[in-house]
Amino acid sequence: MYRSTTCGALRASHIGSEVELSGWVHKVRDKGFVVWVDLRDRYGITQLVFDAERTAHELLEKARELGRETVIQTKGQVIERTSKNPNIPTGGIEVLVSELTILNKSLLPPFTIEDETDGGEDIRMKYRYLDIRRNPVKNNLIFRSKVTMEVRKYLSDQGFIDVETPYLIKSTPEGARDFVVPSRMNEGQFYALPQSPQTFKQLLMVGGMDKYFQIVKCFRDEDLRADRQPEFTQIDCEMAFVEQEDILNTFEGLTKHLLKEIKGVEVEKFPRMTFDDAMRLYGNDKPDIRFGMQFGELNAVAQHKDFNVFNTAELVVGIAVPGAAAYTRKEIDALVDWVKRPQVGAKGMVYVKCNEDGSYKSSADKFYDQEDLAKWANVTGAKAGDLICVLSGKTNETRTQLSALRMELATRLGLRKPDEFAPLWVVDFPLLELDEETGDYHAMHHPFTSPKPGQLELLETDPGAVKANAYDLVLNGNEIGGGSIRIHDKQVQATMFKHLGFTPEEAKAQFGFLMDAFQYGAPPHGGIAFGLDRLVAILGGQETIRDFIAFPKNNSGRDVMIDAPAPVDDEQLKELHLKLDL
C-alpha cells in the first residue's frame, strides 16, 4: 500500500502516530529554514513540514523542488500544528516528514487546481481530468454517487429488479433523431443507440418481470442547451398490474426518500395540476410553484376599448410582480427590451404600477381609466406596491413569452431559492399534438401511451381532444420525471399507430416485435423515467447538469478532451461499406 491513511483523516488524536500518505502536491511554501507542503487527495488536505532542525538537508532540498500536482508518497510522524487552520478538518496537525518518494512529476497545470480557479470553461473541459481534482466538481460527482445509491436502495427495497437492456437496437421513431451505428457484419444495415429502453421495458412486463428499474444511458441526436447532453442518464422504471395512482404513489415515495436522505427535507404534499391548468396559469407544463405570479387572462377586461394591440390579440394576459411598483422607468424599459429579445420574441409589454395610495399608473393610460386598471389588478391578484406586466398575441406564443418573463423576474427577485423544494404532478396531457405545418398528429409522449379510460372512441371523432394517461413529475420548475400507462392491447396499439400516420405495413416494420409480443398475454403496465442528471443538479442546488457529469460534452456535442467525434480512416469505412459524400 502507498498509504496507511488519507489526507483528510488525521486529527489531534493521531499525534505521535507514524503514517504514510500519498497524493498530489497542492501548494509549496518555502520560508528558507522550513518548507510546508499541502498534500491533497480525494479526502482532503494534510500539511507536511520539512524544517532545517529536524529534517535531513537532502530531504529538505528535495521538498523545495516539488512542483504543483506532482504525485508523492511520504512517511512521517503526526505532530501538533503550531499555527492551526480552523478552516480545514486537519488544521490542528501536520506531518513531520522523514521519507519522501516522488511517484510522478507533473507539468505545470494549465489552470490552478483551486475551488476558485483561473481556468475558463473551455480549458477546464479540455483538461477535465484536472478539473475533477477541484472540490466543486469532485464533490458534485460524489453527490451524484450518493443519489444513485439511494435510488438503488429505495427501489430494491420496493421489490424492483435491476435489468440491463441492449444499447445496439433498432431505429424507431421516438421524437428525436437516433444516433446510428453501421453494422460491419450486416452490409447496408444499422443499429441505433436507444433514446430510451421504452420497448424493452414493456417486453420485460410481458416477460413477467413486474417491477423493473435500470440506471441507464440514453442517446438523442438533438440540438443542445446548457441542460442537455447527447448522452444522458435515466432512472428507468416499469410496473405491471398497476394504474396511474399506483405509479404516482410509488414515485412520490422515491422522491420523498431522496429529499429526506440527501437534503434532510421532508415534503408531504405533492399537488396535482392538469396540463391545461398549468398552461393557463403558468404558460408551461413544468411550472415552478415555489412562488406565485400566476397568469391572469385579461381579454374580458382589456379588449373592446380603443387599444388595437389588445383588440386584435387572441390572448391578453398578465402577472403581478410583488413589490415591483418601485421600479424606475429605466428598469421597466429594460424589462421591455428583455421580452423583445429574439430568444423571447414579444413585440412589447404594457405595464401598470399599483401605487400605495390605491391609484394606478400605466403605459396605456391613454386607453384605460382607473376603473379599468382596477379590474386588471383584480384579475392578476395585484396589490398595492405591485407591478402588472401584460403581454398579448397568439395564445401559445404569448403564454410562452410571459412564462419566460415570470421566471426571469423570479430570479431577479430571489424567489427561486435552491434550498426550497416544491414538487408537482402534471397530469392529463393531450395524447396527440397537431403539427400546424403538415396537419399531421404526433404522439406528445410516445406511441405507446394509453388514452385516458373512456376516451378511446374520441380518437376517431376528435383526436385532438383525447387526454393521455400520462404524468410528469416537476420539481422547482424542471421536469425530473415523466411516464404513462402503456397500451397493452394489440388492437388499441394498431388504432394509435393509424392516427399517427403509420400504415399497417410501416407499423409492422417498425414495431412488429412489440405487437407480436402483445399477442402472448401482455399485462396492464406503466412506468416512469427520471432524468438523473437533472434530478441530481436540482438536489445539488444548481440549474445545469454539466458539472454533475464526469466527462460532459460541450454545446456542439463535442468531447474536447478526447477530440470526439473524429474522422475514421478509409479502411474502417470500407469494412463498414460506407462512402462519405462531403
VENBELWO-V160901 format. One line per field, one symbol per residue. phi: phi as a letter, one per 40 degrees, with the letter a starting at -180 (. if undefined). psi: psi as a letter, one per 40 degrees, with the letter a starting at -180 (. if undefined). burial: b if it has 16 or more other C-alpha atoms within 10 Angstrom, else e. Layout:
# VENBELWO-V160901
phi=???
psi=???
burial=???
This chain:
# VENBELWO-V160901
phi=.cacabcbccbdccdgccbbbbibccabbbbgcabbbcbbbccibbcbbbbccbbddcccccccccbdgccbbbbibcbcccbcbccbccccbabccbbbbccacbccccaccbdbccccccccccbcccccccddcdcccccdccccccccccccccgcbcbcbcccbccbcbhbcccbbcbccbdgbbcbcccacdcccccccccgccbbaacbcbbbcbcbbcbbbcbabbccbabbfbbdccccccccccccccccccbgbbbccbcbacdccccccbgacbccbcacfccbcbdcbbcgbcccdcccccbbaabcccgcccdcdcccdcccccccddcbgcciacbbcccccgcbbbcbdcbbccccccccccccgcbdgcbcbbbaicdccccccccccdcccccccgcccccbbbcacbbfcccbbcccccgccbccbacbcccddgbdccdcbacccccccbabbbbfgbcbaaaacccbbcccccccdcccgccdccccccbdcccccccbgccdaaaabcccdcdcccccgbcbcdcbbcbcbcccgbcccbfbcacbcdccccccgbbcbb
psi=ieieaieedhadeeheihihiiaihdihhheceihhhhhhadeahhhihhiddehiddddddddehihehhihiiahhihhdgiheeideeeiihhhdihhhdhiiihieihgidgiehiddddddfdddddeidddddddddddddddddddddddeeihhhiiidhaihihediiihihihdegheiiiihhdifdddddddddeegehiihhihihhgiiiadfiidhihihhiiiifiidddddddedddddddddddefhhhdhgiihidddddddeeiegiheeibfiihheddeeifaegddddeidhhiiihhheeeeiiddddddddddeeidddeieahhihhgideeiihiefddehaddddddddddefiiheihhhhiiaiddddddddddddddddddefegheeihgihhhifiidihhhddeeiiihdcieehiiiheeddddddgdeehiigiiihhhfehheiiaihihehdddddddddeeehidddddddfddddddeefghihiiaihihddddddddefidiedeehdgiiaeeeihedefiiiiiiddddddefihhg.
burial=eeeeebbbebbeeebeebbbbbbbbbbbeeeeebbbbbbbbbebbbbbbbbeeebeeebbeebbebbbbbbbbbbbbbbbbeeeeeeeebbbbbbbbbebeeeeeeeeeeebbeeeeeeeeeebbbbbebbbbbbebbbbbebbeebbebbbebbeeeebbbeebebebbbbebeebbbbbbebeeeeebbbbbbbbbbebbbbbbeebbbbbbbbbbbbbeeeeeebbbbbbbbbbbbbebbbeebbeebbebbbbbbeebeeeeeeebeebebbebbbbbbbbbbbbbebbbbbbbbeebbeeeeeebbebebbbbbbbbbbbbeeeeebeebbebbbeeebebebbebbbbbeeeebbbeeeeebeeeebbbbbebbbbbbbbbbbbbbbeeebbbbbbbbbbbbbbeeeeebeeeebbbbbbbbbbbbbeeeeeeebbbbbbbbbbbbeeebeebeeebeebbbbbbbbbbbbbbbbbbbbbbbbbeebbebbebbeeeeeebbebbeebbebbeeebbbbbbbbbbbbbbbbbbbeebbbbbbbbbbbbeebbbbbeeeeeeeeeeeeeebbeeeee
